């Protein structure tokens, strides 16, 4: 009893959540802003950590700008601080809660919500609004609408699957141009809908096509999660994509799922695991008989071998990737492999060469040439990949003694990064930051380093 009374005293005053600035931060799910506002009110990091069940290091990371996108973490923060779940857009009706697998569905909204469902009330409200008799509350615009899910059809055909695949491609285009933070929530919502279609009746061809489409959507959900640093969910989506691929025996999809998992591990320094995933993926790529899948795996194996210090294997894989792609460049390939084009191949060749354990001047010059090519041919539709290439090109040029050229490219990379919501873009700045740190006496290098320090996903 005493501990319960102590816990109640530690709770945040509920009036805090009604403040306009706090309501806006909650509606935007900007947990960093929420924590900063609490600190201004005298709530310590330790107190926040105690209430939310997080470590103080996690609180510090969030205050420093780390995004919180996981539903479970958002719910834990809301419940710990005493935030009404609806303020964070987490309050679902019973049907949606069951659909998402919540153990205790949240009760529906109360009369505090505007009741436009009553036709007479709605007419009175909009009439008063149009004539200026009803005041407008701009603060309410940031509050999320309640979710209302449509029921999936009982039977579907190929046109339904084609429509789903088309939407996935549109979302993938947004991810490539603006980063995972621009579209991840939309991808997850689409995936929730698409997963329900698996229960619908369909003929054999439609069922197989649907598994392809759902697997591809899981790949996109995983990739946008990876792009934002939400690794646990990314792995689960990639694994589920692999399950669907194996269920319909589509080896090229399996290869893509293993490629995605390998890239996640390579990005975070789990190099041995990444190499193993790419090797398993190479088996699936060979089984698929798609030369583009085989080339994709060899190119990524080259990068992994280089990072692990095996220059001989890295160079061998570069050669295999180049030869395989040359044989299949003009052959048709599934949509999930279309991203692997000549620009992607050149960028991966450059990355492998740049990470060789003992690169020769010729290797370094060739890496610069590869990235110069890829940045020249990639445009806005793949802005994130082009930004990666610009970052790599900048640090290679600076390390090669071409400082002024490298700094110009670095500023171009920062200009591009500002329009992209991607944790990976920030992470990829590490070699460039290290290169600039070795040249602190150069005023223009310090200027670029300061710009990098302010970059947020």
N, C-alpha and C positions, 0 to 999 in steps of 0.2 A: 504493500500500500504506500509506504513512504517513497519507494523508488518511482511509483507511478505519479505521485504528487510532484516529485522533483522533475520528472520528465515533462509534466504539464507546464511547470514554471519555465522550463528551458525552451518551450515552443515559441515560435515567432508570433507576434501580435497579428491576428487575422486582418486587422485594418491595413497592414502593410500591403497586402495583395490587391487592395482597391485603389492604390495610388495610380495616377495616370501613367507615370514613367514605368512603374513596375508592371502594370497591365500590358503596356506595349512590349516590354522585354519578354514577358511570358508568352504573349501571343505569337511573337516571332521565334519562340523557343531559343532565345539568346541567353543561355544559362550563364555565360560569362558576365553579361550585363546584370543579370539577377544577383549574382554573387557580389559584384562590385557595389550595387545599390545597398545590399545588406551590410557590407563593410562600412559604407558611409553612415549607416544607422547604428554603427557600433557593434555589429555581429562579427565575431572573430572567425578566422579560417578554421580554428579548432572546433568552434561551436557548430559551424556549418558541417564539418566533417563528422562530428558526433551525431548530428541529426540525420544526415543522409546515409551514414554507414560507409562513407568513402574515406580514403586516406588523405592526409593533408597534402601529400604530393599530387594526388589527383585534383584536389581543389585548386592547387597552385597552377597546374597545367590548364585547367578550365579558365581560370582568371587570366592566364597568359594568352588565351584565344582558342584553345582546343574546343572544337565543336562537340556537342552531345547530341547524337542522332538516334541512338538505340532506344527503342520503346521502353525496355525494361529499366534502363538507367534513368530515363526521364520520369517514369512512374515512381521509382524509388526516391528520387529527389523530391517529387511532388508530395508524396506521402510523408517523407521525413520532415520536410519543412512546414507541412500543413497547407500546401498550395492546393486550391480546388483543381482537380484534374482537368476540368473543362477549360481552365485558363491556359493550359498547355496544349489544348486540342486532343486530350487523351480520353475524353469521356465518350464512350460509344453506347449505342442502344444494345439491347440484349442479343439481337440477332448478329450484329457485327462483332460483339464481344465473343460470342460463341464461334463465329467464323474465324477469328484471329486466335482462338485457343486460349482466351483469358480464363483463369480459374474462377474468378468471381466477377461476372459482368457488372459494369457500372450502371446504376439506375439512370433512366432517361432524364433529360433536362426538365426543370420545374417551370413554374409560371414566371420565373425571372426572365425566361427567353421571350422575345416578342412572339405573339401567337397569330401569325398570318394565315394559319389553316382555316380560321373562321372567316368565311367570305364577307360577312357583314362587317366584322372588325377590320378586315383588310381594306375594304372600300372606305370606311371612315378614316383609317390611318392615312392612306395614300391621298385622299381628298384633302385632309388637313395638312399633309406634307406639301402638296402641290400649291396650296393657297397660303402657305407660310404660317399656318396656325399651330403646326407641330414643330418643336425645335429639333434641329439636327445635332446628333452627338458624334462628332468625328472620332472620338476615342473608341467608340464601339466598332469602327471599321476594321481595326486590327484584330478583333476577336474572331476566331475561326467559326465557321458554320458547323452545325452538327452534321456528321456523315450519315448519308442515307444510301445504302447499297441496293442496286437493282438485282432482281433474281436472275440467275443464269437460265438460258433456254433449256428445255428438256431434250432437244435434238439439235445437232449442228451439222453443217456441211463444209465443204472445202472453202466456200466463200467466207465463212466465219473465221477460218484459220488464216486465210490470206489477209483478211482485215487485221487480225491480231499481229501477223508478221509485219505488216505495213506500219502499224503503230510502233512496234518495237524498233524498226529502222528509223523512224522519226525521233524517238527518244535517244537512240544511239547517236544520231547526228547531233543532238543537243549536248550529249556527254562529250563527244569528241571536240566540239567547238568551245563549250563553256565550262566543262568539267563536271564531275559527278555531283557536286553540290547544287548544280542548276536543275537537276532532273531526278535525283534519286527517289524522292518521295513519290513522284509520278510513276516511276518504274515499279516501285513496290505496290502502289495501288493497282496498277495494271496487272501485276503478277497475281495479286489476290483474286482479281476477277478471272484471269486466265486459268488459275488452278481449279476454279469451280467448274470450268468447261470440261474437265476430265471426267466429271460425273455424268455428262450428257450422253445420250445415245448417238452413235455415229457409225458409218460404215468403216471398213478396215483401212481404206486409203486415208480417210479423214482422221481417223484415230492416230495413224502413224504420223501424219503431217502435224497434228496437234502436239504430239510429244516432241517433235522437232522444234516447234514454235515455243513451247513452254520451256524447253531446255535452253533455247537461245535467250529467252527472257530472263531465266535464272542467271545465265552468264552475264547479262547486262546488269542485273541487280547486284551480282557479286562484284563486277568491275566498278560500278559507281560507289559501292561500299568500300572497296579497296582504295579507290581514289580519295576517299575522305578519311581513311585510317580506321574504318570500322572492320577490323580484321576477322573477328569471330563470325560475324554474319556473312562476310565475303566468302570465307571458307565453306560455310554451310550451303550457300547458294551454288558455289562451284561444284560441290559434292552432289547436290541434288541434280544439277545439270548432267553430271556424269551418269547418275542413275537413269535418267530419262534416255540418255544416249544409248546406254547399254540395253535398256528395255526394248528399244526398236532397232538395236544392232547398227547404229550409225557411228562408225569408227571416226569419221572426220570431226563430229561433234565431241566425241570423247577426247580426241586429240586437243581440241580447242579448250575444253575444260581443264585438262592437265597443263596446257600452256599457261592458262590464267593462274592456276595454283602455283606453277613454277615461278611466274613473274612476281607474284605476291611474296614468295619466300626469298627470291633474289633481291627484291627491293629492300627487304628488312634485314638482309645480312645472313639469312639462313641458307648459305650457299650450297652446302652438301645436300640438304633436302631439295633445294631447287634443281640441282643437277640430276638427282634421282627422278624427280617428277618429269623433267624434260626427257630423260631416257625412256621412261615408261610411255610418255606421250609420243616419242618417236616410233615405238612399236605400233601404237594405235594409228599414227599417221601412215605408216607403211601398209597397214591393213586396209586403210581407206582407199588406197590407190589414187589419192589426190596429190600430185606433185607439189602443189602449193603448201599443203599441210606438212609434207616432208621437209621442204625448204624452210618453212617457218620454224620447225623444231631444230634443224641443224643450226640456223642462225642464232637461236637462243641458247643452244648447247655451246656455241662458240663463246658467247658472253660469259656463261657460267664457268666454263673451263678456264677462261682468262682470269676471272676473279679468283679462282682457286689456284692460280699459279701454273697451270699446265698450258704453256704457250704453244707447244707442238700440236696438241689436240685442238686448241682454239683455232689455229690457222687451218688445220685440216677441215674442221667443221665449216669455216668460212668458205673454203673452196667448194665443199659439197653443197652448201646452201646456194651459192652462186650458180653452180652447174645445174642443180635441180630446178631452180627457178627459171633459168634460161630455157629449159625444155618445156615448161608448162605455162609460161607467162600468158599465152594467148588462149589457153584452154579454159572452158567454163568451170566455175567453182561455186560451192554453196555460199550463201550470203554471209555466214559466220566466218568464212575465210577470206572474204573480199578485202578486208582491211590490209592484208599482207600483200602489198604491191612493191614496185621497184624502190619507191622512196623509203618504205619501211625496211626493206632488205639493206639498202645502203646505210641507213641509220644504225642498224644492228651490226653491220660490218664495222662501222666506225666505233661503236661502243666496245666491241670485242678487241679491236686494235688498241683503243685507248686504255684498256685495262690489262693489256699484256704485262706479265711480271717484269720483263726487261725490254721495253719497246725500243727499237732502233729509230734513228731519225727518219728513215724511210717509212716505218710503221706509223710514226706520229704524223708525218706529212700526208700519208694516205688516209688516216683517220680524219684529218682536217678536210681533205678533199671529199670524203664520203659525206660528212656533215654539211659541207658547203653545197653539195648537190641536193641533199634531202631538204634543207631549209629553202632552197631556191624553188623546188617544185611543189612543196606543200603550201597550202593556202589556208584561208579562214575556216573552211569546213573541217580541217583537222588541226585547229589552232593549238590544242594541247600538245600534240606530238611535235609540231613545229617548235613550240616553246622548249620542250625537252632538248631538241636538236640545237637550238640557239644557245642554251645553257652550256651544253657539252662543247660546242664550237668555241664559245667565249673562253672557257678555262683552258682548252687546248691551245688556243692562239696565245693567251697570256703566258702559259708555261713554255711556249715555244719562242718567247721573246718578242712576239708581235703585239706589244702591250696596247698601243693606241687602237689598233684594229679590234683586238679582243674586248676592250672596254666599250667600243661602239656597239659591238654585237651583244655584250652584256646588258647594256641599256635597252637595246631592242628586245631582249628576252624579258627584262623587267616590265617593259611597256605591255608586252603580250600577256605576261603572267597576271597583271592587274585585272584583266577581264575574265580570268578563269578561276573558278572555285574548286581547288584541288589541293589536297594535302601533299600529294606526290610531287607537284610542281615545287612546293616549298622544300621538300626533302631533297629533290634533285639539285638544289642550289649548293649542296654541301661541298663538292669539289671546287666550285667557283669561289665560294667563301674562303676555302683554304688557300686557294691560289692568291686571292686578294690579300689575305692576312699576311702572306709572305712579302707583300709590297706595301706595307703600311706607310712608308715614307712618300709614296706617290699620291699626291692630293686627289687625282681623278680616281685612283683605285679606292681610296677611302670614301669618296662620294658614292661610288657604286656599292661598296660594302654597306654603307648606311642605308641605301635604298633596299638592299636585300633584307636588312635587319627589321625593316618595317613591314615586310611582306606577310600577309595573312591569307590563309586559304578561304 
